[in-house]
Amino acid sequence: MRYQERKIMATWLKDGNGNKCSIEHFGTKKKAQEALDSLVNCRNCVNCYSCRDCTNCVKCRHCSDCSSCNSCSSCRACSSCIECSSCSSCSDCYSCSDCSSCSSCSYCSSCRSCSSYANKQFKTTNKD
């Protein structure tokens, strides 16, 4: 017998700003509606919760003024970040926390205005 991947069809709740929350992601229709209602001035966000003034984000919570982020929490004015928390004004970062004004960083914590931290760290540890 061949294994076939089973696709789960999502049941979406949508608002007038293009935001949507799936019942499957939040567990119940009530929780999905609460999440959708918790978005203030957000546009085109998916499965986010308690965010304000964000655009095109996915699975974020408690963020504000962010755009195109994925799975972040408590961030402010970030763009295109993934799995970051409590950062502000960062872009293209991955899994950072408590950072500010960084770009293209990974796994940073409490950094300020750094850029490509992972690359800088590699260069400093591999000197000739």
FENQUIMO-V587130 format. One record per pair of residues at least 24 apart in sequence whose C-alpha atoms are under 8 Angstrom apart, sorted by sequence separation. I is the first residue (numbers start at 1). J is the second residue. D is the distance in Angstrom with one decimal. If there is no record, write none. Layout:
BEGIN
<<I | J | D> <I | J | D>>
END
This chain:
BEGIN
<<17 | 41 | 7.9> <19 | 43 | 5.8> <20 | 44 | 7.4> <17 | 42 | 7.0> <18 | 43 | 5.7> <19 | 44 | 4.5> <20 | 45 | 6.4> <21 | 46 | 5.7> <22 | 47 | 6.5> <17 | 43 | 5.1> <18 | 44 | 4.5> <19 | 45 | 4.6> <20 | 46 | 5.0> <21 | 47 | 4.4> <17 | 44 | 6.4> <18 | 45 | 7.1> <19 | 46 | 5.8> <20 | 47 | 6.3> <21 | 48 | 7.2>>
END
